[in-house]
Amino acid sequence: MEMLSLEKELKGNEYPGRGIVMGRSADGTKAITAYFIMGRSENSRNRIFVEEGNGIRTEAYDASKMEDPSLIIYAPVRVLGNKTIVTNGDQTDTIYELMDKQQTFEQALRTREFEPDAPNYTPRISGIMHVESGTYSYALSILKSANGTSAACNRYTFAYNDCLPGEGRFLHTYQGNGSPLPSFEGEPKLVKIDGDIDSFTDMVWNSLNDDNKVSLFVRFIDIETGAYESRIVNKHVK
């Protein structure tokens, strides 16, 4: 598979929707993830990321303008022991709660399907990172409608072990802008990972479409110790 430039992928797509990147730093010492949200409507754009415990949640920037909190207010990132869960919806909680009861990532997601936002039927994308005693693996999942209908849900999980330095995978909800919005297709894209947390954060944020980008979260986890650093960038700043 050809390794792509994450910067070019983002700059070349005015509306990838919501996206998850997972991978390993170029020096091999850090497990990395990024999660971003975009919006076309005023309701979707009226959001920020805020810290919540060792994860984050979405929040209305201006509560007086919030029209419908369903599908846009949720916890995108939660941590369960040595596992970091990242998703584009309230399936974060489903994964957290069922894995805490000894179910697997895949088993938890079998209880969910794509979002009920006809005619887009936005895919639910999810990722999980497992960092323990110098080892690192991750998995990404997409739950999407069958050929753009609500009749059936197609479920795909991609697992990556022994992650190579400087490599990552990028999964996003939409192929691009459109009406209805076309769902992502295929395996998560192989992308190059480089830079420290600040340069990586700046690259992702500055590559997203200025009109549509809303918020970005980035975390680098030390693979040996489990210690982490995070960054949050919001278009709206309180």
Salt bridges, closest charged atoms under 4 A:
GLU7 OE2 - LYS11 NZ 2.95
GLU9 OE1 - LYS189 NZ 2.88
GLU52 OE2 - ARG57 NE 3.29
GLU59 OE1 - ARG57 NH1 2.98
GLU59 OE2 - LYS238 NZ 3.26
ASP90 OD1 - ARG112 NH2 2.67
ASP90 OD1 - ARG124 NH1 3.60
ASP93 OD1 - ARG78 NH1 2.99
GLU115 OE2 - ARG18 NH1 3.14
GLU132 OE1 - HIS130 NE2 3.14
GLU187 OE2 - ARG169 NH1 2.96
ASP194 OD2 - LYS192 NZ 3.95
ASP198 OD1 - ARG231 NE 2.70
ASP210 OD1 - LYS213 NZ 3.27
GLU229 OE2 - ARG231 NH2 3.31
